[in-house]
Amino acid sequence: MDLSDFSDDFIALVREKVKTIGEVKTVKYLRKEKDMTMIQAKQFVDAVKK
C-alpha cells in the first residue's frame, strides 16, 4: 500500500495505535472510522509497521 496518499499525522496515529492496542484492534478501528475494507486496513497496518 502506498502511504503517500495519507497525511503524516494519520500515519503516526496508526503507528501509535498498533503499539498501544495491537494490530487487530487497529484494523477494526480503520474499518470503522475510515471505511476501509478488511484487506485495505490490514495492508495499511502492515505498511506502517515497516
N, C-alpha and C positions, 0 to 999 in steps of 0.2 A: 504494500500500500504506500502511496506517495504522501508523505506527511506535509509537503509544501502547500497543500490545499487548506491546511489548518493553521490557526494562529499559534504562536509560541506559548501564549498563556494557556490555551486549551491543551496543548501537548504536555505542558508542565503539570496541569491539573490531573490529567490522566496518569502521568507517571507517579504523582503523589498518591492517587487512589490505588494504583497497583501495589505500592509499598505498604499502604495502611490497611486496605480492606481486601486485597488479593485480586487475582486475575478474574475469577468467576464473577464476583460481585461488581467488578469494574465493567465487565462485558454486559452484565444486566443493567448497570447504570447507563451505559452508552445506548443500549437498545431502548430503554425507557425515555431518557431525557433527550436523546439526539436522533431518535427514529432510525437507527441503524439496524440492518439485518444482523442475524447471529454471525454470519460469515464476515460481514464488514467490521463488526465490533471486535471479533476475535483477531482479525488481521490487523486492526488498528492497535490493539493491545500488544500483539506480537511485535509490531513495528516500533512502538515506543520503548519497548524493552531492550532493543538493540543499541 
